[in-house]
Amino acid sequence: MQGNAVVGQSGGPTAVINSSLAGVIDAALSSKDIDTVYGMSYGIEGFMAEMLIDLGKESPEVIKGLRSTPSSALGSSRYKLADEDLPKILEILKKYSIRHFFLIGGNDTMDTIHRVEKYCNEQGYELYGIGIPKTVDNDLYGTDHTPGFPSAARYNMLSVAQSGVLARDMQKVDKFVIYQTIGRDAGWLAAATALAKRDESDAPHLIYCPERPFDKDKFLEDAEACMEKYGWVSIVVSEGLLYEDGSPVSATRSTDAFNNKEFGAMGGASVGLNVHRILREATGHRGEFQITESLNMCAIDRAVPLDLEEAYGCGKEAVHMSLSGESGYMVTIERTSNEPYRAEFGRTELSNVALRAKAMPEKYINSRGNFVTEELVRYMRPLVGEVPHYIKLARHFVEK
Amino acid sequence: MQGNAVVGQSGGPTAVINSSLAGVIDAALSSKDIDTVYGMSYGIEGFMAEMLIDLGKESPEVIKGLRSTPSSALGSSRYKLADEDLPKILEILKKYSIRHFFLIGGNDTMDTIHRVEKYCNEQGYELYGIGIPKTVDNDLYGTDHTPGFPSAARYNMLSVAQSGVLARDMQKVDKFVIYQTIGRDAGWLAAATALAKRDESDAPHLIYCPERPFDKDKFLEDAEACMEKYGWVSIVVSEGLLYEDGSPVSATRSTDAFNNKEFGAMGGASVGLNVHRILREATGHRGEFQITESLNMCAIDRAVPLDLEEAYGCGKEAVHMSLSGESGYMVTIERTSNEPYRAEFGRTELSNVALRAKAMPEKYINSRGNFVTEELVRYMRPLVGEVPHYIKLARHFVEK
């Protein structure tokens, strides 16, 4: 339908969300049916304040540069739409003759589009709303995976591989290394670090996802067994780990001296610190740890080329769908072949995605709950790619 | 002098220390004066246990692969040499006819070579001992910079640049981002993050090095001024920060609820957490933080090509010096021109380097103690390189 378009970015950023933005801009600017392409400055919050950017006035260099720039160039927001906001949004859509409505985001964002589109239609205003998937957490329903996840996963895989080589070489000093990934409810990013492994002795040795309760005794048993076997151990923990009783591993247990409230306010930041403390106190060994937090959402130099391409393609696809008169969908990626990897774009109804988080299937975590399965590796490998080949010396020891 | 050679790696690793090892191996294997090239498995500790690897038996692929493999492939150690160890070392040197003795390491390592070389000469055993500089901390005397530092600095620069773009785009949610670098006594790595800045508004806005006492009130004043001006603030803190009274910022003050002892045992890990807490409590704003710890010591995909080359060159140079009959020196890098950058290898006596850490000169930190000077940027730019160009939208706002 003839009219203007608006695009916004929402929620936490990724290394490739600007590629999706570039896809929307390129497709919309080259369409005869779309006159002006507006950008929301800081998401739906900015939209409601009429903070609209004329994206057609950006230089071609800037639009191209979006594909090599991490994070959300329009500015993002985590605003939770209230029903009272809908009339205001409709008013602005009408004022700017916007008929094509795109948001790049996660499940909350899909809820926003869903409600805006539904409200407009109820009010007799023709609006085509399409969602473009984005989240490093990989927790959206209806799509094989989410743009942004493969690149974030690669960042974590590289970090764990490299810190593992370091820990192996430093085993006379430190006996363990703990790497904390984000992922409050789903362990996708922690699980992805398994791809760092070429040999059994490589990092990581133990991976703990929030899908399974964290058992301190089993953990200590497994970590000590690895130290015994390899001389060191690499452990990956997801920020959302919970004990069997539902209490967070990031919080303190009543028996220790940490301050619950302080750590609670830091979110899951202290999972890594607490697991570090547990292992250090139990074994007396020193260890390393890393908490990279949001760095995997913006490390574009480590982005996966496939991910950048798919993100761009999702942006374009959303515009094509909207121009074909489709509305109320999120663009999806459907894997049609695993080896070699092939995929095509599809769609799923926004209501299928909105406000729901897809946990990792049970089949992807081993029965002991301390590592992933081969099936997980097969699913992720085409997305995340191979880990670089770091050599190991053959070590021909001289006879004494 | 005709004989065998031994090489070891010592202390914390870097992304390029294996390049120095490859330089030693390549130069030693191609020399007619050196018969066998031994590697110490886990440093001088392994040497004393006669854990010697015949490096001539490694495949050419492995030796070449060292130059793209991070950390210390021989295995490292932090063993502090005792005088009682010297006779044992001499005995092994004699047993294996080792005349050329190379260690790649920092100031403790240079002390080890110095003492071994001196002892052997006193005992009438001809030994040529040369040190190859290595440390991400850049705190060795007598050299323009230390191999390993540029690559670690680049890792931190990229992380701060990328997390800054993220923080800027997320400023409606989080108002600050804190990035913690390693550097117990010297602020070189924290200071290097200044190279992430292209425009005044770019990250980082504030850098705190251990060379200057941390003043909580001035910090809050400066951080709030940045938030006011830019809408957000990027803060870099070095793990070794101290308050005016000499107490570590990583430890708790008596007035708060953290557990000193716990955090003390984590080293400086809690500087970032504590500064995060200080800012959150004072302003009520949310913020991000990242503690990457040793990841900058092993991120070879972010290594600076110049650094890899210089590290390799230092390894070769050490062998050439030893073969020329020189002993008791550490290879150095002497900058002969800044623009364009040119450097040549030199030497400094081991005693000039041993057991001393070079702090950043006063001239590299601004008078307020919250950022670096232009002079620091000029010194570091050729080593660390440019930050990638991440685009900013021109933001042509539509008139309401």
Interface residues (C-beta under 8 A of the other chain):
Chain A: Q9 G12 P13 Y38 G39 S41 Y42 G43 E45 E50 M51 L52 I53 D54 L55 K57 E58 S59 E61 V62 G65 L66 S68 T69 P70 S71 S72 A73 L74 G75 S76 S77 R78 Y79 Y96 L158 S159 Q162 S163 V165 L166 R168 D169 M170 Q171 K172 V173 A257 F258 N259 K261 E262 A265 M266 A269 L273 H276 R277 R280 E288 F289 Q290 I291 T292 E293 S294 L295 M297 C298 A299 I300 D301 R302 P388 H389 Y390 I391 K392 L393 A394 R395 H396 F397 V398 K400
Chain B: Q9 G12 P13 Y38 G39 S41 Y42 G43 E45 E50 M51 L52 I53 D54 L55 K57 E58 S59 E61 V62 G65 L66 S68 T69 P70 S71 S72 A73 L74 G75 S76 S77 R78 Y79 Y96 L158 S159 Q162 S163 V165 L166 R168 D169 M170 Q171 K172 V173 A257 F258 N259 K261 E262 A265 M266 A269 L273 H276 R277 R280 E288 F289 Q290 I291 T292 E293 S294 L295 M297 C298 A299 I300 D301 R302 P388 H389 Y390 I391 K392 L393 A394 R395 H396 F397 V398 K400
